[in-house]
Amino acid sequence: MHNPNLIASFSVWESPDELWAFVHNTLHGQFLRRAEEWFLPGKGYSYALWWVDPGQRPTIGEARDRVTQLQTEGASEVVFTFKEIGVPAA
């Protein structure tokens, strides 16, 4: 179902630590800390992490499926959050 109030973004990183550093220690983090000023609270997970093979280019459809899988089945070896891999979430 299309939700006109949903913003989707995804990227591929070399490591979870590099992603976490970008999310929290750059200008992005300053905006993230103010997210409640611009976004309505959501239910469940707002992001999902998963491993990709070198050179693999995930699609936005795959990202949507991974978030849905995390929402319905919870974290696993296939899809997870920073918490499951030992990177601090904030």
C-alpha positions as CSV (number, residue, x, y, z in Angstrom):
1,M,0.0,0.0,0.0
2,H,1.3,3.5,-0.9
3,N,1.6,5.8,2.0
4,P,2.2,9.5,0.9
5,N,3.3,10.4,4.4
6,L,6.2,7.9,4.4
7,I,9.8,8.8,3.6
8,A,12.0,5.9,2.5
9,S,15.8,6.0,2.4
10,F,18.4,3.4,2.3
11,S,22.1,2.9,1.6
12,V,24.9,0.3,1.7
13,W,27.8,0.7,4.1
14,E,31.0,-1.2,4.6
15,S,30.3,-1.8,8.3
16,P,27.6,-1.2,10.9
17,D,30.0,1.0,12.9
18,E,30.5,3.3,9.9
19,L,26.8,3.6,9.4
20,W,26.2,4.3,13.1
21,A,28.9,7.0,13.1
22,F,27.3,8.6,10.1
23,V,23.8,8.4,11.6
24,H,24.8,9.8,14.9
25,N,28.0,11.8,14.6
26,T,27.3,14.0,11.5
27,L,24.9,16.6,10.5
28,H,22.4,13.8,9.9
29,G,22.5,13.1,13.6
30,Q,21.5,16.7,14.4
31,F,18.4,16.3,12.2
32,L,17.7,12.8,13.6
33,R,17.6,14.2,17.1
34,R,14.9,16.6,16.0
35,A,12.8,14.1,14.1
36,E,9.8,14.4,16.4
37,E,9.5,18.0,15.1
38,W,8.8,16.8,11.6
39,F,7.5,13.2,11.8
40,L,4.5,11.5,13.4
41,P,5.5,8.7,15.7
42,G,5.3,5.3,14.0
43,K,4.6,1.9,15.3
44,G,7.4,-0.7,15.4
45,Y,10.7,-0.4,13.7
46,S,11.7,2.6,11.7
47,Y,14.7,0.9,10.1
48,A,16.1,-2.5,9.3
49,L,19.6,-3.7,8.7
50,W,20.8,-6.8,6.8
51,W,24.0,-8.1,5.2
52,V,24.5,-7.8,1.5
53,D,27.1,-9.5,-0.6
54,P,29.9,-7.3,-2.1
55,G,28.7,-5.7,-5.3
56,Q,25.0,-6.4,-4.5
57,R,22.6,-3.5,-5.0
58,P,19.5,-3.9,-2.9
59,T,16.2,-2.5,-4.2
60,I,13.7,-0.3,-2.4
61,G,11.4,-3.2,-2.6
62,E,13.8,-5.4,-0.8
63,A,14.2,-2.8,1.9
64,R,10.5,-2.6,2.3
65,D,10.3,-6.4,2.6
66,R,13.1,-6.4,5.2
67,V,11.3,-3.8,7.4
68,T,8.1,-5.7,7.1
69,Q,9.9,-9.0,8.0
70,L,11.4,-7.2,11.1
71,Q,8.0,-5.9,12.1
72,T,6.2,-9.2,11.7
73,E,8.9,-11.8,12.7
74,G,11.3,-9.8,14.8
75,A,15.1,-9.7,14.6
76,S,16.9,-12.7,13.1
77,E,20.1,-13.6,11.3
78,V,18.4,-12.2,8.1
79,V,17.2,-8.8,9.4
80,F,18.1,-7.0,12.5
81,T,18.8,-3.6,14.2
82,F,21.9,-2.1,15.7
83,K,21.0,-3.7,19.1
84,E,21.3,-7.2,17.8
85,I,24.8,-6.7,16.4
86,G,26.1,-4.8,19.5
87,V,26.3,-1.3,18.0
88,P,24.7,1.3,20.4
89,A,21.4,2.5,19.0
90,A,21.9,6.1,20.4
